[in-house]
């Protein structure tokens, strides 16, 4: 690998002193790695080598192979596991994301008609594979300037807009196709900190009625329905990807008793917590051939 010249000059630059990982990070996962994380800003995961199984929201043990790309929205809690190891490029998409200067996600939103029931994984096309090869060559050579990372993030989005169909882009970006604003950014970054809508309104320093109006305008549904959906996703994820006792999950999610928690799961997730967990274990064993 050819290293960049005058490395000390680069390292002394202001852009090197910034947090370059704010834009791009490469995560190397040894065999048997278990990676648990909560997404802070929109992330695109690109499998550079190997494969892994990822669980988040209502998604359980979805396999990602070399060349697969998956977008995760802010606030998403996920667990990824790789048996044989591999590497993942994490590309952080800015909050003011646009596929290019002339085509924003807001324009893409107008094309979205039906909500996707499952996360859409895109394959890296040859033009993106070439892009990734050049990017990895420079990163391995020591070029870790924050300015360079930002430019490469923007180039990645331009390539998506140029070489993928509008249908592919709508499906891929659907998790973040809302009316982008400081309000929606606040919601996505903070919804896990509160249990009820009135707590959320207080956190935003807004009356409950004004908060709900603002929320419905931004997300298209009431704050109560949206938060209930997120609560269901998180509970399903916690039951299936952790060994936490059900009483602990119930307490963390604001239930007054284990029986109340069990009733919620039966009504909204179709079964008791124990049967949901046993069902997930059976699914995993069938996937691994055990």
N, C-alpha and C positions, 0 to 999 in steps of 0.2 A: 504494500500500500504506500503510495506516494504522499508524504506529509506536506502540509502547506508551508510556505516560506515565511520567515520572520514571525514565528509563532509568539514570541514574547511581545512584539508590537501589537499583535491581534489581542492577546490576553490583557494588555494594558488599556485597550479601547473600552469606552463606555458601554458599547453594545455587548461586549463579552462579560461585563460585570452585571448586566441585566440577567434576569432569569430566562435563559433561552428555552427551558422546558415549558415556558408559557405557550409556546407554539407547537413544538414537535419533541417527542420523546421516543426513544427506542427501548423497549422492555425485553430483556433476554430472560427466558423462563427455563430453568433446568428441568430435567425429568422429575415428575411428581410435584411440580409447582401448584400451589393453590393461591390465586390472586383475588383478593377481596377489596373492593373499592366503591366509593360513592362519587359519581360524576359531578364535578363542580361547574363545568361549562360544557357546551356541546362538544362531543368527542367522536372522531372517526377512528375505529380500530381496523388496521390493515394487517393481515397475517402475512409476514414476510417468509416465514419458514415453519414447518411443522403443522400441527393442528391443536385445537383446544375445544373444550366444551364450556359453554357459557350459560349461566342462568341469571335472569333478571325479570322483574315484574311477573307476568304469567308465563314467561318462557323458561323452560326447564331443559338443561343439558343440550342446548343447540350446538351442533358441531360446526366449527369454522375451520376451513382448510386453507392451505397456502394460496394466496391470491384473493381471498374473500375480504370484503369490506362491510362493516356494520357501523351504523350511526347510533349513538346513545345520547339521549336528551339530558339536560341538567337535572340533578336530583335522583337520577337512576342509581340504584344500588345493585351491584352485580358481583357474581362469584364466577371466576374462570379457572378451569383446571386443565392441565396438560400432562398426560402420562409419559410421553416420550420427549417432551421439551420442544422448544421453538422460540421464535422471536416475533414481536408485535410492534408495529409502528403506531404510535398514538398521535394523532393530529388534532390539535385543539382549534376548533372553529370559533372565530371572534363572535361576540354577541351581536355586533352590527354586521352580520354575515350577508354577503351578496355573492352570487356566482360569478359576477363580473360587474364592472361599473355601470353597465346598462341593463343588467338583469338581476333583480333582487329576489329573495325568497318570498316577498310579498306578492310579486308577480306570479311566482310558481304556485302560491297558495290558491290563486284564482282558478288553476287547472285541477285542483284536488276536489274530487266529487265524493267518492266513497272512502271511508276510513279503512285503513289496512288492519286486518285482523291479526296479522303476524308480522314480525320485523322482516324487512326485506334486505337480503344480503346481495350485494353486487359483486361481480367478478372484475378484477383489474384487467382492463383491455391492454393490448400491446403498447399503446402510447403511454399508459400509466406505468407499465412495467419498466419502460425506458426511463421515465421520470424518477421512479423509485431507485433504480440502479444508480443514476447520477447522484441522487440525494444521499444514498447510503455511502457511496464512494467518498463524498466530501465530508460527511459526518465522521467516518472512520479515519479520514485523513486529518481530523482536528478542526475542521471548519464549523465552529459552533457559535457563530455570531447571531445574536437575537434578530438583527436586521435581516440576515440571510434566511433565518427560519421563517420570519414573517412573510418574506417574499415567496418562499417555497409553499407556504400555506395558501397564499393567494393564487399562486400558479396552479396548485392542485384543484382549487375550486373552478378556475377558468377551464382546465382540462375536462372536468366533469361536465360543465355546461357545453363544451364544444364537441364531446365525443359520446355522450349518453343522451338517449331520447328523453323527451319531456316526461313521458310516462315513467321511465326508470327513475328520473330525478324526483318526481312527486312521491313515488313509493319510498325512496331512500330517505328523503328529508321530511317525510310526513310527521314524525315525532316532534318536530320543531316548527311546523307550519302554522303558527298562530300570529296574531297581530303583535309583532315585536315592539316592545317599549320598555321603559324602565320598570313599569308595573309588572309586566309578565316576567322580566328577569328576576324581580323581587320574589314573585310567587314561586318560581321554579327553584330558586336557591334556598327558600326558607320554609317550604310547606312541611318538611319533616320535623320542624321544631314545634309545631302546634298540633293540637288534637281536634279543635273545634273552629268553626268559622268565626265566631266572635273573638277568639284568641288571635286569629289571623288579622282581623280588622284592627284590634288593639295594637298589634305589632306594627301595622302599617300606619297607625295614628289616624284612623278614619272611622266614621260612624259605620255601623253594621249595614245600614241600607245603602249608603254610598259605595261601600266596599263591594257589596253584592252586585250592584249595577255595573260598576267598573269591571268586575270579574266577568260577568256575563258578556259584556261587550268584547272583552279580550279573548275569552275562551269559548264562547258560544253556548255554555251551559252554566247552571248555577254553581256557586262556590261549594255548596253542600254536596251536590252530585259529583263534582270533580274530586273533592277531597275524599268522599266515600270510595270512589273508584281507585284512588291512589292508596288508600288504606287497605283495600282488598288486595291490591298488587303486592304491597309490602308484607302483609300477613302471609300470603301464599309463598312469597320468596323466603321469609323467615322460617316457615314450617318446613320447607323442602330443602333448604341449603344450609341450615344450622342444626345444632343439637340442643338448642335452648329448650328448657322445659316449657310446656305450654303456659304454665302459670306466669313465667317471666315474660313471655311474649304478650300475654293478656295485660299484664301490669304496664308494660312499656307502651302499649297502644291505648291505654286509658280505659280499659274495661274494669268494672267494679268487682267482677268475680270470674272464676274460670267457667262457670256455667253460662254466664252472659257471653263470654268469648266463644264458647262452643256453639251456642245458638246462632251467633253471628256467622260463624263459618258454615254451619249447616244451611242457613238461609241464603247466603251470598256466594259461597264457594262450593256448595253442593254436597258437603260431607263434613264429618267431625274432623278436628285437627289430627287425631290419631290415624284415621283412615286415609286422610290426605297424605300424611307422611309415609305411611306404609305403602301407599300407591306409588309415590315417587321413588321409594327404595326399590320396589319391584320393577319399575320402569328402567331405573339405572342398571339393575342387575341384568335385565334382558338386553340392554344396549351393550354391556361389556361381556356378555356371554357367560356370566357366572351362574 
